[in-house]
Amino acid sequence: RQDPANSRVKFLVTGSIGLEGVVRRLGLHDTINDFNAVELYPLSAQEAVDFCRRLAQSNELDLSKEQISHMVKLIGSPWPYFLQIFISEIRNWSLKHQNIIETGDLDRIYQERLLFASKNKYLSHMYDRLKISFTPTELKLAKEILKRCCHCRSGLRRPDFEKIQAEILPEPEANDEGLLEFVLDTLKH
């Protein structure tokens, strides 16, 4: 890792809460300084359509451009993970229905197999992980931020998060900029 010129070996370290949070929790922030962090974002609309088209082809699904566009629209923010799950569920559906998929079927698959299916544990799993990722003080702040985000129609900005922190935490945590930054970064990831 420290002398890559003498080796073709490269390291790729991935995670779901961000490298900053991991090294902060382990107290290694000053010792791990040679990583290049790359954040992944949702695909653009065109990238999502192209990605789904390739996934559909590789899964032998005959989906029209309109169906793929509708699928991407249903997902919302087109993260590859959720698009892959959707394609998988469409594939399972098509096998049970003689490979016939109507556009209305996509709505049904999305509602019944992605949103309300018993195997959809993603959001509850992520919420439960908050207890593992945060100290009690950080958890209190994170839950309050999430609660207020759910009730806010126009979104929140940095000053709003600072106000939440000042309102619910005692000194010195109420003004700890590093604590807020860590909570926001972890929630983002």
JOHUBEL-V811059 format. One record per residue. N is the residue number from 1. RES is the residue in three letters. SS is DSSP state (helix for helix, strand for strand, loop for the rest). PSI is psi as a letter, one per 20 degrees, with the letter a starting at -180 (NA if undefined). BURIAL is # if it has 9 or more other C-alpha atoms within 8 Angstrom, else .. Layout:
BEGIN
n = [N | N]
res = [RES | RES]
ss = [SS | SS]
psi = [PSI | PSI]
burial = [BURIAL | BURIAL]
END
This chain:
BEGIN
n = [1 | 2 | 3 | 4 | 5 | 6 | 7 | 8 | 9 | 10 | 11 | 12 | 13 | 14 | 15 | 16 | 17 | 18 | 19 | 20 | 21 | 22 | 23 | 24 | 25 | 26 | 27 | 28 | 29 | 30 | 31 | 32 | 33 | 34 | 35 | 36 | 37 | 38 | 39 | 40 | 41 | 42 | 43 | 44 | 45 | 46 | 47 | 48 | 49 | 50 | 51 | 52 | 53 | 54 | 55 | 56 | 57 | 58 | 59 | 60 | 61 | 62 | 63 | 64 | 65 | 66 | 67 | 68 | 69 | 70 | 71 | 72 | 73 | 74 | 75 | 76 | 77 | 78 | 79 | 80 | 81 | 82 | 83 | 84 | 85 | 86 | 87 | 88 | 89 | 90 | 91 | 92 | 93 | 94 | 95 | 96 | 97 | 98 | 99 | 100 | 101 | 102 | 103 | 104 | 105 | 106 | 107 | 108 | 109 | 110 | 111 | 112 | 113 | 114 | 115 | 116 | 117 | 118 | 119 | 120 | 121 | 122 | 123 | 124 | 125 | 126 | 127 | 128 | 129 | 130 | 131 | 132 | 133 | 134 | 135 | 136 | 137 | 138 | 139 | 140 | 141 | 142 | 143 | 144 | 145 | 146 | 147 | 148 | 149 | 150 | 151 | 152 | 153 | 154 | 155 | 156 | 157 | 158 | 159 | 160 | 161 | 162 | 163 | 164 | 165 | 166 | 167 | 168 | 169 | 170 | 171 | 172 | 173 | 174 | 175 | 176 | 177 | 178 | 179 | 180 | 181 | 182 | 183 | 184 | 185 | 186 | 187 | 188 | 189]
res = [ARG | GLN | ASP | PRO | ALA | ASN | SER | ARG | VAL | LYS | PHE | LEU | VAL | THR | GLY | SER | ILE | GLY | LEU | GLU | GLY | VAL | VAL | ARG | ARG | LEU | GLY | LEU | HIS | ASP | THR | ILE | ASN | ASP | PHE | ASN | ALA | VAL | GLU | LEU | TYR | PRO | LEU | SER | ALA | GLN | GLU | ALA | VAL | ASP | PHE | CYS | ARG | ARG | LEU | ALA | GLN | SER | ASN | GLU | LEU | ASP | LEU | SER | LYS | GLU | GLN | ILE | SER | HIS | MET | VAL | LYS | LEU | ILE | GLY | SER | PRO | TRP | PRO | TYR | PHE | LEU | GLN | ILE | PHE | ILE | SER | GLU | ILE | ARG | ASN | TRP | SER | LEU | LYS | HIS | GLN | ASN | ILE | ILE | GLU | THR | GLY | ASP | LEU | ASP | ARG | ILE | TYR | GLN | GLU | ARG | LEU | LEU | PHE | ALA | SER | LYS | ASN | LYS | TYR | LEU | SER | HIS | MET | TYR | ASP | ARG | LEU | LYS | ILE | SER | PHE | THR | PRO | THR | GLU | LEU | LYS | LEU | ALA | LYS | GLU | ILE | LEU | LYS | ARG | CYS | CYS | HIS | CYS | ARG | SER | GLY | LEU | ARG | ARG | PRO | ASP | PHE | GLU | LYS | ILE | GLN | ALA | GLU | ILE | LEU | PRO | GLU | PRO | GLU | ALA | ASN | ASP | GLU | GLY | LEU | LEU | GLU | PHE | VAL | LEU | ASP | THR | LEU | LYS | HIS]
ss = [loop | loop | loop | helix | helix | helix | loop | loop | loop | loop | loop | loop | loop | loop | loop | loop | loop | loop | helix | helix | helix | helix | helix | helix | helix | helix | loop | loop | loop | loop | loop | loop | loop | loop | loop | loop | loop | loop | loop | loop | loop | loop | loop | loop | helix | helix | helix | helix | helix | helix | helix | helix | helix | helix | helix | helix | helix | helix | loop | loop | loop | loop | loop | loop | helix | helix | helix | helix | helix | helix | helix | helix | helix | helix | helix | loop | loop | loop | loop | helix | helix | helix | helix | helix | helix | helix | helix | helix | helix | helix | helix | helix | helix | helix | helix | helix | loop | loop | loop | loop | loop | loop | helix | helix | helix | helix | helix | helix | helix | helix | helix | helix | helix | helix | helix | loop | loop | loop | loop | loop | loop | helix | helix | helix | helix | helix | helix | helix | helix | helix | helix | helix | helix | loop | loop | helix | helix | helix | helix | helix | helix | helix | helix | helix | helix | helix | helix | helix | helix | helix | helix | loop | loop | loop | loop | loop | loop | helix | helix | helix | helix | helix | helix | helix | helix | helix | helix | helix | loop | loop | loop | loop | helix | helix | helix | loop | helix | helix | helix | helix | helix | helix | helix | helix | helix | helix | helix | helix | loop]
psi = [h | i | m | i | h | j | q | j | p | q | p | o | p | r | r | i | j | q | h | g | h | g | h | g | h | i | k | j | h | i | h | n | j | j | q | o | p | o | p | q | r | q | q | r | g | g | g | g | g | g | g | h | g | g | g | g | g | i | j | l | p | n | p | r | g | g | g | g | h | g | g | h | g | h | h | d | o | m | p | h | g | h | h | g | g | g | g | g | h | g | g | g | g | h | h | i | l | k | k | p | o | q | h | h | h | g | g | g | g | g | g | h | h | g | g | j | q | h | i | n | j | g | g | h | g | h | g | h | i | h | h | h | h | q | r | h | g | h | g | g | g | g | h | h | g | g | g | h | h | h | j | p | h | j | r | q | r | g | h | g | h | h | g | g | g | h | h | i | q | r | q | i | h | h | j | n | h | h | g | g | g | g | g | g | g | g | h | g | NA]
burial = [. | . | . | # | . | . | . | . | . | . | . | . | . | . | . | . | # | # | . | . | # | # | # | # | . | . | . | # | # | . | . | . | . | . | . | . | . | . | . | . | . | . | # | . | . | . | . | # | # | . | # | # | # | . | # | # | # | . | . | . | # | . | # | . | . | . | # | # | # | # | # | # | . | . | # | . | . | # | # | # | . | # | # | # | # | # | # | . | # | # | # | . | # | # | . | . | . | . | # | . | # | . | . | . | . | # | # | # | # | # | # | # | # | # | . | . | . | . | . | # | . | . | . | . | . | . | . | . | . | # | # | . | . | # | . | . | . | # | # | . | # | # | . | # | # | . | . | . | # | . | . | . | . | . | . | . | . | . | . | . | # | # | . | # | # | # | . | . | # | . | . | . | # | # | # | . | . | . | # | # | . | # | # | # | # | # | . | . | .]
END
